[in-house]
């Protein structure tokens, strides 16, 4: 799961709901499906793996701007590379289009999003697609830029996009996870 920790997630009240969903999914998988691999990657200007035990204390990034989906996808793809499971998927929870990307090991930020940021992020989407990783995106905002970007991303990856509010995010994510798990088991 890629969990947006950008400033807007906290300022507009979406982070608390997204964190609850991450916690619920973490505990569901660890208690009911312990052989499934699940990890959370938090991202704002940079991405980093979050240990499940640290989720309750997790917060949004109030001081630094940026939604570095490029780095988050890169880290998730590398984490999934060693997994032997039949279905590899990334669940993205965000409220904004990418506004940062990595250049070398430094984050480059631009708002409005630069062409370069979108290009680098789409290159990472393509790498995920080539490695058989499905990206499902749960959008907590429906502004034109985000919808346009996610539409292009889902067309390339053949993943799905869900337009959700903070209030019903959990329902969407948990139902999606469980229904995909049933397809995997029955296939």
N, C-alpha and C positions, 0 to 999 in steps of 0.2 A: 504494500500500500504506500502510495506517495501522498503525504499529508502536507498541504500548503501551510506554511507558518508565516507567510508574509504579513506585513503591517495591516493590509486591508482586511485580512481574515479576522484579526482581532478588533479593528476599529469598527467594522460593520457587524460584529456579533456572530460570525460564522464559525470561528475557531472552536468554541466550546462544544458545539454540536458535532463538528468533525472529530474532535478528540474523543468524545463519547462513543462514536461509531468505531473508531480505531480500537479503543479499549474493548468494546463489545465483541468485535470480530476477533481480536487477539485471544480473548478468553474462550470464545466459542470454539475456535480452532484448537487451542491447546487442551481444552477439556473434552471435546467431542471427536475431533479429527487430528489426534496428535501426530500422525504420520505426514500430514500436510505441512509444507514449508510456508511460514508466514513471517514477514518482517516489515517494519515500518521505516520508511525513509522520509525524514522531515526536510523541507526545503524552503528557503527564502532566497537570500543572495547566494548561498552555497547549500549543498545537500549533505546530509549525514544520516547514518543508520541510527535508529533509536531502539534501545533495548526495551523489551516488553515491560520489564519492571519499572522503567523510567517513564512510561506513558502517563501515569497519574499526575506527575509533576511537570509535564511538558507544557510549554507556553508558546505564544506567538512572538515573533521578532518585532518589537516595538521601535527599535532604533535604526535598523538598516532596511533600505528599500530593495525590492527585487523579488521576482518570481522566477527562479532559475530551474525551470522544468528540464532544460537541457542536461544539467548536472544530475538532477534527480533520476531521469530516465537512464542515464549512463551508469549510475551506481546500481540501480535496480537490475539492469540488464547484466551487469557483471555478477551480481549476487545470484541471479537465476541461471547463469551459465553452468554452474556446477551441479544444479539440481537435476535429478533423473526423472521427475514426474512427467506424466503424459500431457498435462495441461499447464502451461505457463502463462500467467496473466499478471498484469499490473493494473491496480485500481488507483486512479488519480482522483483526489478530492481537491478542488481549487475554486477560487472565485475570480481568477484573472488570467489573461493571456500572458505568455512568457515575456518578461521584461529584462531578463539577464541571461547570459550564457558564459561559458568558460572560454577564455583565450589563454592557452597554456594552463597554468594553475591559478589564474586570477579571474575573478568575476567581472564581467563588463555589464554595466547597467544602462538602460536607456528607456525613458518614457516620453512619448509613446514608444512602443516596441520598435526596435530597429529591424530592418530587413535582415541584417546579419544574425540577430538573435533568433528570428523565426527560421531562417535557413539552417542554422546549427541545430536547433531543436528538431526540425523536420528530418535532418540527417540522422539524428539519434532515433527517431521514430522508425525510419527506414531500417536501421540496424536491428532494432527490436523485431520488426516484421520479418526480416530475413532469418532471424533466429527462432521464429515460430512463437513469439511472445505477443499475446493479445493485450491491447491497451483499452481498458474501459474507463471512461471519464465521467465523473459526477460533478457537474457544474453548479455552483451555488449562486451564480449570477448569470444573467442572460443578455449581457451587452453585446453589441454587434461584433466587436473585435474578438471577444472570446468565442462566441458562437462560430464565427467565420474560421478562426484558427482550429477549433476542435472539429468542425466539419471536414476540413482538409486533412487533419490528423486521422480521423476515423475512416475516411475514404482510402488513405494510403495503407492503414494498418488493418482494416476490416474489423475494428473494434466497435464498441457502441458508446453512445453519448446519452447521458441522462441529465435532464434539466430538473433540478430539485431545489427545494427551499431547505433552510437549516432544520426546520421542524420535521420534515419527512425524509431526511437524508438516510437515517438508519434503516428505515423500511426498504429503501431502494438498494442500499449496499448489501444488507444481509440477505434479502430475497435473491438478489443477483448471485451472490456467492453460493447460496444453497442450491439454487436451480442449476447453476453450472456444475456443481459437484455431483448432482444427481445424473446429469447427462454423462459425466465422466464415468460414473460407476456403472450405468446401464449400457454404455457403449461397448 
